[in-house]
Amino acid sequence: MQDVCAIIESTGAIPYTAQAAQRQADLAIEALNPLPDSASKEALYGLAEFSVSRSY
């Protein structure tokens, strides 16, 4: 398993994927901007933020 982790880390796939996820979350948040404020909008905003901030 350590060999597999080392290979994945050596490719730069983890930072690349994290950056791609952040870009998608930013796009999702931007898409929410025109919507009126509501509990649903806040929930979707929170989901976008959570999806890129979690570390597990």
N, CA, C and O atoms as a MOPAC input file, in Angstrom:
PM7 MOZYME 1SCF
protein

 N      0.82800 1    -1.18500 1     0.00000 1
 C      0.00000 1     0.00000 1     0.00000 1
 C      0.87700 1     1.25600 1     0.00000 1
 O      0.53600 1     2.25500 1    -0.63400 1
 N      1.98600 1     1.20200 1     0.70000 1
 C      2.88500 1     2.36100 1     0.71800 1
 C      3.41600 1     2.67100 1    -0.66700 1
 O      3.58500 1     3.83500 1    -1.03000 1
 N      3.68100 1     1.62300 1    -1.44200 1
 C      4.16600 1     1.83000 1    -2.81100 1
 C      3.11500 1     2.52900 1    -3.65700 1
 O      3.43100 1     3.42800 1    -4.43700 1
 N      1.88400 1     2.12100 1    -3.50100 1
 C      0.79500 1     2.73500 1    -4.25900 1
 C      0.65700 1     4.20800 1    -3.87700 1
 O      0.52500 1     5.06700 1    -4.74900 1
 N      0.68800 1     4.49500 1    -2.59300 1
 C      0.59300 1     5.88500 1    -2.13000 1
 C      1.75500 1     6.71800 1    -2.66100 1
 O      1.56400 1     7.86400 1    -3.06700 1
 N      2.93900 1     6.15600 1    -2.66000 1
 C      4.11100 1     6.88200 1    -3.15300 1
 C      3.97200 1     7.18700 1    -4.64200 1
 O      4.32700 1     8.27900 1    -5.08600 1
 N      3.46600 1     6.24500 1    -5.40200 1
 C      3.28100 1     6.46700 1    -6.83900 1
 C      2.25600 1     7.56600 1    -7.07100 1
 O      2.47300 1     8.46000 1    -7.88900 1
 N      1.14900 1     7.50400 1    -6.35900 1
 C      0.10800 1     8.52300 1    -6.51500 1
 C      0.66400 1     9.89700 1    -6.15500 1
 O      0.44100 1    10.86600 1    -6.88100 1
 N      1.37600 1     9.98500 1    -5.05400 1
 C      1.95500 1    11.26900 1    -4.63800 1
 C      2.97500 1    11.78400 1    -5.65100 1
 O      3.07900 1    12.99200 1    -5.86100 1
 N      3.71700 1    10.89400 1    -6.27000 1
 C      4.75900 1    11.32000 1    -7.21200 1
 C      4.17000 1    11.89200 1    -8.50300 1
 O      4.85200 1    12.62800 1    -9.21600 1
 N      2.93300 1    11.57000 1    -8.80700 1
 C      2.32600 1    12.05500 1   -10.04700 1
 C      1.74300 1    13.45400 1    -9.91900 1
 O      1.45500 1    14.10000 1   -10.92600 1
 N      1.56700 1    13.92300 1    -8.69800 1
 C      0.93400 1    15.22000 1    -8.49400 1
 C     -0.57700 1    15.16700 1    -8.64200 1
 O     -1.22800 1    16.20600 1    -8.74900 1
 N     -1.13600 1    13.96500 1    -8.64900 1
 C     -2.57500 1    13.79600 1    -8.85300 1
 C     -3.40600 1    14.38800 1    -7.71500 1
 O     -4.50000 1    14.90100 1    -7.94800 1
 N     -2.90200 1    14.32200 1    -6.51500 1
 C     -3.69300 1    14.81000 1    -5.37900 1
 C     -3.84600 1    16.33300 1    -5.43100 1
 O     -4.97400 1    16.81800 1    -5.33900 1
 N     -2.77400 1    17.10600 1    -5.57400 1
 C     -2.95800 1    18.55500 1    -5.68800 1
 C     -3.76300 1    18.95500 1    -6.93100 1
 O     -4.57100 1    19.88300 1    -6.88200 1
 N     -3.53700 1    18.25000 1    -8.03900 1
 C     -4.28400 1    18.54300 1    -9.26000 1
 C     -5.77900 1    18.34600 1    -9.03700 1
 O     -6.59200 1    19.18300 1    -9.42800 1
 N     -6.12800 1    17.23800 1    -8.40800 1
 C     -7.53200 1    16.93200 1    -8.15300 1
 C     -8.13600 1    17.93000 1    -7.16800 1
 O     -9.28400 1    18.34200 1    -7.33200 1
 N     -7.38300 1    18.31400 1    -6.16100 1
 C     -7.87400 1    19.30000 1    -5.19200 1
 C     -8.13500 1    20.64000 1    -5.87800 1
 O     -9.13100 1    21.30200 1    -5.58700 1
 N     -7.25200 1    21.03600 1    -6.77800 1
 C     -7.44700 1    22.29500 1    -7.50700 1
 C     -8.65100 1    22.21300 1    -8.43500 1
 O     -9.41800 1    23.16900 1    -8.55000 1
 N     -8.81500 1    21.07300 1    -9.09600 1
 C     -9.97300 1    20.89700 1    -9.98300 1
 C    -11.27000 1    20.93500 1    -9.18100 1
 O    -12.25600 1    21.52900 1    -9.61600 1
 N    -11.26900 1    20.30900 1    -8.02400 1
 C    -12.45600 1    20.32600 1    -7.16800 1
 C    -12.76300 1    21.74400 1    -6.69100 1
 O    -13.92700 1    22.14100 1    -6.62600 1
 N    -11.73000 1    22.49800 1    -6.36000 1
 C    -11.93400 1    23.87800 1    -5.91700 1
 C    -12.52000 1    24.72200 1    -7.04000 1
 O    -13.41500 1    25.53300 1    -6.80700 1
 N    -12.02200 1    24.53500 1    -8.24800 1
 C    -12.56700 1    25.28100 1    -9.38700 1
 C    -14.05500 1    24.96400 1    -9.58500 1
 O    -14.85800 1    25.86100 1    -9.84400 1
 N    -14.40700 1    23.70400 1    -9.46300 1
 C    -15.80600 1    23.31500 1    -9.63400 1
 C    -16.67500 1    23.88000 1    -8.50700 1
 O    -17.79800 1    24.32000 1    -8.75200 1
 N    -16.16500 1    23.86900 1    -7.28900 1
 C    -16.90800 1    24.45000 1    -6.16500 1
 C    -17.08900 1    25.94800 1    -6.36800 1
 O    -18.15700 1    26.48900 1    -6.08300 1
 N    -16.05300 1    26.62000 1    -6.85900 1
 C    -16.15500 1    28.05600 1    -7.13700 1
 C    -17.21800 1    28.33300 1    -8.19800 1
 O    -17.99000 1    29.28500 1    -8.08000 1
 N    -17.25200 1    27.49700 1    -9.23100 1
 C    -18.27400 1    27.65000 1   -10.27200 1
 C    -19.67600 1    27.42600 1    -9.70800 1
 O    -20.61600 1    28.14000 1   -10.05700 1
 N    -19.80500 1    26.43800 1    -8.84300 1
 C    -21.10900 1    26.16100 1    -8.23300 1
 C    -21.56300 1    27.33900 1    -7.38300 1
 O    -22.72600 1    27.74000 1    -7.43500 1
 N    -20.64800 1    27.88700 1    -6.60600 1
 C    -20.98000 1    29.03600 1    -5.76100 1
 C    -21.34600 1    30.23800 1    -6.62600 1
 O    -22.28700 1    30.96900 1    -6.31600 1
 N    -20.61100 1    30.43500 1    -7.69500 1
 C    -20.91600 1    31.53400 1    -8.60100 1
 C    -22.31200 1    31.37000 1    -9.21100 1
 O    -23.03800 1    32.34900 1    -9.38700 1
 N    -22.67300 1    30.14800 1    -9.52400 1
 C    -23.99100 1    29.88000 1   -10.10100 1
 C    -25.11300 1    30.16300 1    -9.10400 1
 O    -26.24500 1    30.44600 1    -9.49700 1
 N    -24.79200 1    30.08400 1    -7.81700 1
 C    -25.79700 1    30.35600 1    -6.78300 1
 C    -26.03700 1    31.85100 1    -6.58200 1
 O    -27.09200 1    32.24200 1    -6.08200 1
 N    -25.08800 1    32.67800 1    -6.96000 1
 C    -25.17900 1    34.11500 1    -6.67600 1
 C    -26.46600 1    34.77300 1    -7.13800 1
 O    -27.01700 1    35.57900 1    -6.38900 1
 N    -26.98500 1    34.47600 1    -8.33800 1
 C    -28.20100 1    35.16400 1    -8.77400 1
 C    -29.47000 1    34.73800 1    -8.02100 1
 O    -30.48900 1    35.42700 1    -8.07300 1
 N    -29.40200 1    33.62400 1    -7.33700 1
 C    -30.58700 1    33.13000 1    -6.62800 1
 C    -30.87100 1    33.98500 1    -5.39700 1
 O    -29.95000 1    34.51300 1    -4.77600 1
 N    -32.14900 1    34.11900 1    -5.04800 1
 C    -32.46900 1    34.86200 1    -3.82900 1
 C    -31.94900 1    34.12100 1    -2.59700 1
 O    -31.85900 1    32.89400 1    -2.59000 1
 N    -31.61400 1    34.87000 1    -1.57400 1
 C    -31.14800 1    34.25800 1    -0.33300 1
 C    -32.24500 1    33.35700 1     0.23200 1
 O    -33.42300 1    33.71400 1     0.27000 1
 N    -31.81300 1    32.18800 1     0.66400 1
 C    -32.75700 1    31.23300 1     1.24700 1
 C    -31.95800 1    30.18200 1     2.00500 1
 O    -30.73500 1    30.10700 1     1.88600 1
 N    -32.65600 1    29.38600 1     2.77500 1
 C    -32.00400 1    28.29700 1     3.50000 1
 C    -31.42100 1    27.28500 1     2.51200 1
 O    -30.35300 1    26.72100 1     2.75300 1
 N    -32.11900 1    27.06100 1     1.41200 1
 C    -31.63100 1    26.11300 1     0.40300 1
 C    -30.34000 1    26.60800 1    -0.23300 1
 O    -29.40500 1    25.83200 1    -0.43100 1
 N    -30.28500 1    27.88600 1    -0.55100 1
 C    -29.07700 1    28.46900 1    -1.14100 1
 C    -27.91700 1    28.34800 1    -0.16500 1
 O    -26.80700 1    27.99400 1    -0.56200 1
 N    -28.16000 1    28.63500 1     1.08800 1
 C    -27.10300 1    28.52000 1     2.09600 1
 C    -26.63200 1    27.07600 1     2.24300 1
 O    -25.44300 1    26.82200 1     2.43300 1
 N    -27.57000 1    26.13000 1     2.15600 1
 C    -27.20600 1    24.71500 1     2.26100 1
 C    -26.32500 1    24.30300 1     1.08900 1
 O    -25.33400 1    23.59600 1     1.27500 1
 N    -26.67700 1    24.73600 1    -0.10800 1
 C    -25.87300 1    24.40600 1    -1.28500 1
 C    -24.50200 1    25.06900 1    -1.22500 1
 O    -23.49900 1    24.46600 1    -1.60600 1
 N    -24.46000 1    26.29600 1    -0.75200 1
 C    -23.18500 1    26.99000 1    -0.57400 1
 C    -22.31500 1    26.21500 1     0.42500 1
 O    -21.13000 1    25.98700 1     0.18500 1
 N    -22.91700 1    25.82000 1     1.53300 1
 C    -22.18300 1    25.06100 1     2.54200 1
 C    -21.68700 1    23.72800 1     2.01400 1
 O    -20.58400 1    23.29600 1     2.34800 1
 N    -22.49300 1    23.07700 1     1.19300 1
 C    -22.09400 1    21.80300 1     0.61500 1
 C    -20.89000 1    21.97500 1    -0.31100 1
 O    -19.96100 1    21.16800 1    -0.29000 1
 N    -20.91400 1    23.02900 1    -1.12200 1
 C    -19.78100 1    23.29100 1    -2.01600 1
 C    -18.50800 1    23.54500 1    -1.21500 1
 O    -17.44600 1    23.01900 1    -1.54600 1
 N    -18.61700 1    24.34200 1    -0.17300 1
 C    -17.45000 1    24.63600 1     0.66800 1
 C    -16.95800 1    23.38100 1     1.39100 1
 O    -15.75600 1    23.11900 1     1.44600 1
 N    -17.89300 1    22.61000 1     1.94400 1
 C    -17.51800 1    21.39600 1     2.67900 1
 C    -16.81400 1    20.39600 1     1.76900 1
 O    -15.84700 1    19.74700 1     2.16900 1
 N    -17.31200 1    20.28000 1     0.54700 1
 C    -16.76600 1    19.25200 1    -0.34500 1
 C    -15.30200 1    19.47500 1    -0.67600 1
 O    -14.60100 1    18.51900 1    -1.00700 1
 N    -14.82200 1    20.69600 1    -0.59800 1
 C    -13.41000 1    20.95100 1    -0.89500 1
 C    -12.57300 1    21.21500 1     0.35500 1
 O    -11.34800 1    21.30100 1     0.27400 1
 N    -13.22300 1    21.34200 1     1.50100 1
 C    -12.45100 1    21.62100 1     2.71800 1
 C    -12.21400 1    20.37900 1     3.57600 1
 O    -11.38100 1    20.39600 1     4.48200 1
 N    -12.93900 1    19.31300 1     3.29200 1
 C    -12.77000 1    18.11900 1     4.12400 1
 C    -11.41400 1    17.48500 1     3.86500 1
 O    -10.85000 1    17.62800 1     2.78000 1
 N    -10.90200 1    16.79800 1     4.84300 1
 C     -9.55200 1    16.22300 1     4.70700 1
 C     -9.55500 1    14.70700 1     4.86600 1
 O     -8.52500 1    14.12400 1     5.20200 1
 N    -10.66800 1    14.07600 1     4.63400 1
 C    -10.73000 1    12.60700 1     4.71100 1
 C    -11.36200 1    12.02500 1     3.48400 1
 O    -11.49600 1    10.80600 1     3.37800 1

